[in-house]
Amino acid sequence: MRMRRLGRAGPTVSAIGLGCMGMSQSYGTPDEAAGRATLDRALELGITFFDTADVYGPYTNERLVGDHLRPVRDRIVLATKCGLLPGSPGTPMRIDGSPAHIRAACDASLERLGVDAIDLYYLHRVDPSTPIEESVRAMARLVDAGKVRHLGLSEVSPETLRRAVAVHPIAAVQSEYSLWTRDPERGILATCRELGVGFVPFSPLGRGFLTGRLRSTDGLPATDFRRGLPRFQAEHFGRNLALVERLSALADRHGCSPAQLALGWVLSRGEDVVPIPGTKRPAYLEENVAALDLALSAAEWAEVAAAVDPAEVSGARYPPASQAAVNR
């Protein structure tokens, strides 16, 4: 397994991490047994970077990940997040970046994970009612207390990152980044590099759309959250599928799967980029890790980028209420 470092002073991790959310929520029915099998296979493949959050489940994914990985605690880097709280059924999640909440959330995550310290602790979303300096200052106190080793932020603007770094070093920024979501290229990726902050793309496979396996939403369980995402709606789905067909044709030419080509493109963005594709199936995990073996030229990667032109992507990332929680 190749390794990459998150930021100038952050942890060294496997070049591909594992997003664990789907083992407990969002993508169909949770499957703990499959999740545990996937965690085992990840360790066998050399993955050392595991990503969870308190709100996943909610409050069950940390227990699954912590319980299963505790025997290899000294070989892995555990990342979790705070600041998002589940709303009541049918209502958006709430954001709380207050110092009091951060302190309490960290202690609760430590208990669920069953560890003495969290390797990388993210603020899941920026709280508009709490200055980022106050949130980061509270997180820095957790570092001073030995409860957290490195700090991270998720879905932040360049300005917010600059303000945060002025308070305490930030090891990584996590944002959605893929062939069909290039928002980080409009500022935050460059700012991370300027400030020596690692970049962790989530959903690098477009929430499964870029794998080419999803031909319609008919087979998705009623609880699958993609049913509520604009890009998966009927008026957008067909247009986006045409882009995946282009990607699939290129993948055939290069002797790989569309998923591997999409993930390989994200990996090609730089040694400071560590994607965390999520899965609860060992076979898909193996397919993802094999993307590290792709060796395309700069011109070939540019052709891949052009195949899924973000200007042609139909539909927004999130519905309005969720999009409003993304710091800009």
N, C-alpha and C positions, 0 to 999 in steps of 0.2 A: 504494500500500500504506500503510495506517495503521501508525503506530508506537506502541510502548508502552515504558515504562522499567521495568527490573527493579530494584525497590527504590529507596531514596533515592539511592544512589550507584552503582548497577549500570549495565550497558550498556543502551543504547536499541536495541530490536530490532523486527522486524516483529511486528504484532499476533498473527499466527499463525506458529509455527515449523514445522519439519519434523523429525519423529522418523524416524531412519534405520535403526533396528534391523531392521525387516522386510526390508530389502534383502539382509540376510545371514543371517537365521535366523528361527526361530519360526513364521512364517506361510507354511508351504509351502516349496517349493524356492527357494533363493536365486537371484536373477536380476540379475546385475551390469549387464547391458545395460539392462534396464528401470530399474534403480536410477539409472544415469547419466542416462538420459533424464528421469527424474523430477527429479533435481538440476538439470538444465538448465532444465526448465520452472519449477521453483521460483525460480530466479534471474530468469527472464523475468517472473514474476508479482510480483516485488519482495520475496520472502522473503529475509531476511538472517540468520535464526536456525536453526542446524542442530545437532541433538542426536545424539550417538553415545556409545559407552562402550567401554572396552578389552575387556570380556567379550563384546561382541556379535560373534558369528562362531563361536567366539571369536577375537579378535585379527585379524579381517579387515575389519570394518566401518570402523574408523578408517582403514585404508589406502585403502579405496574412497573414503570421504568426503574425506580429505585430498588424495589424488591428483587427484580431479576438481575440487575447489574451490580448489586452490592458485593458479590464475591470477587468482582474484578475492579473494584473501585479505584485501585491505584493505577490502573492501566487506561482509564478513560477520562474524558472531559465532559462533565454534565452541565448543560445549560438549561435554565428555566427562566420564567418571566413572572412579573407582577404588574398590577395596574389595571387589569380588565376584570370586571365582575359580571357574572351572568345576570341578565335581566329576567323578569318573569316571562312565562311562555308568550311568544308573539311580540316581545318588546326587545329593542336593541340592548346590547351589553352596555354597562356603565363603565366609566373611566374614573379611576381614583389614583392620582399620583401624589397624594399627601404624605408627608413624612410618617404620620401615625399609621397609615395603611401600609406603607412600604415596610416598616418595621414588623408589623404583625404578620404580613404576608410572607416575609422571609422566614420567620420562625415557623410558620405553618408549613412552608415548603420543605424546610429542613426536616421537620417531623415526618412528612409524607414520604420524602425521598429516603429517609433513614440515614442521612449523612451528617458529618460535622460541618462541612463547608460546601457551598455551591461554587463551581469553577467559574461560570459565566452567568451573571444575573442581569437580565434585561428589564428595562421599563417597557412594557408591552405596547402601550400607546401613551402619547403625551397628554397630560391632563390640562385642558385649557384654563382651568381655574386655579392651577398651581404653577408658579414659575418653574421652568425646567431647572433652574439653579437650586431651588429648594428640594426638588425630587432627587437630583444627583447628589446633593449634600447629604441627604438621608441615606442614600445608597453607599456613599463613601464611608459613612459611619459604620456600615455593616462590614466593609473591608477592614477598617480599623479594629473592629471587634473580632475579626477572624472568621466571620460567618460567610463571607463572600471573597473570592480571589480576584475576579475581574468584573468590570461593569460593561454593559451593553445597552443600546437603545434600539427600538424597533419603529420603522416607518416615520422617520424624522426628516425635517428639512435641513438644508445646509446651515442656515442661520441657527437653528436649534442645536445642531451638533457643535457648532463653534461655541455657543454659550455653555454647553455641557462640558466640553473639554477644558474650558477656562476654570472649571470647578475641580474636576478630577479626570485623570486619564480614562478614555473610553477604548476598550479593546476591539469592539465590533459593533457595526450597525447591521441590523437585519431588515430586509425589505423584499417585497415581491419583485422578482427579476427573471425574465425569460424571453424567448423570441417574441412572444406576443405582449409582453409588458416591459417596456424599455424606460419607464419613468426614471429609474436611477441614473440614466445617462444624461438627464437634464440638470444635474448638479450634485447630487449626494455622492455618487461614486467618485467624482473628481475631488470633492471635499474630503472624503475619507482618505484618499491617497495623499492629499496635501497635508493632512493632520496625522498621518500614520495610523489610521484606524482600519481594521479588517472589515471585509464586506461579506455578509452571509445571505445569499439569495434563498428565499423560501418560494415554494411552488415553481421551481425551475422548469417543470413539465406542464405548466399551465393547468394545474389541478387535474392532470390526467388527459386533458384534451389533446396535447401535442404528442401523445403516444400513438395516436391513430387507432386506438382500440375502441374508443367511444364513438359510435356511429349515430346514436340518437340518445335521448334521455329516457326513452320508454322503459329501459331495463333498470334504471336507477331506483333504489328504494324511495318510498315517500319521504323518508327522513333525511335523505341525502341533501346537504345544504347547497349543492351546485344547482339544484332545481330553482333556487332563488337568485342565482347570479345572472346578470343581464346577458353575458356572452353565451350562456347555455340556453337562452330562451329561443323559441321557434323562429322569431323574426331575425335572429342573429346566427343561429346554429349553422345553417346551411352555408352561409357566406364564410364563416370561420372554417368550416370543414374543407372548403376549397383550398384554403391556405395549407391545411394539413396534408392534403393530397399532393401539393407541390413538395412539401417536406418529405413525404413518403417516397416520392420519385427520386429525390436526391439520396435518401437513405439506401434505396435499392442500388443506386450507382456505387455507393461507397461500401456496400456489403454489411450494413448495420441496420438496426431498427430506427424508426423515427424518434423514439424516446432517447436512444443513445446519441443521435445526432443533435437533438435539442439540448440535452444535458452537456454534451461535448462542447457545444457552442458557448454555454455559460462558463464552463471550465476554462475555455480558451480566452476569456476576458482578462485573465491575469492571475498571477500566483497569490495575490492577496484576496482572491475570491474563493469562498468555500460554500458550495451549494448544499442544501439539506433536503433533497427529495424525500418525500414521505411515502411509506408503503407499509402494509401489514402482510405482505406476501414475499417469502424468500426468493421465489423465482424472479420477481420484478426487481428485488434488491440486487441480485446477481447481474441482471441486465443493466442496471444503473451503474454498477461499479465497472463494468466492462467499457463504459464510455471513456474511462481514463486511457484506454489503449488506442483511441482514435488519434491518427496523426495526419491532419489535413493542413494544407498550406494556408497562408493568410488569404489568398484569393479564393480558395475553396470555402473557408469560413465566411467570407463576405458573400458568397453565393448562397450559403445557408441563411444568413441574415436577411438577404433580399427575398428569399422564398416566403418568409413570414413577415412581410412588411407591416410594422405596427400601424401605419397609416391606413391599411386595409382591414385591420381587425375591427369587427363589428360588435358594438356594445361596450359598456363601461366595465371596469373591474368589479365594482360592488354596486349594490343598490344605494340610493342617496344617504340613508341613515348610517350605513357602514362606511361609506366614502368620507363622510363628514368627520370621522374619527381619525383619518389619516392626516398627520401634521404636514402642513405646507408652508 
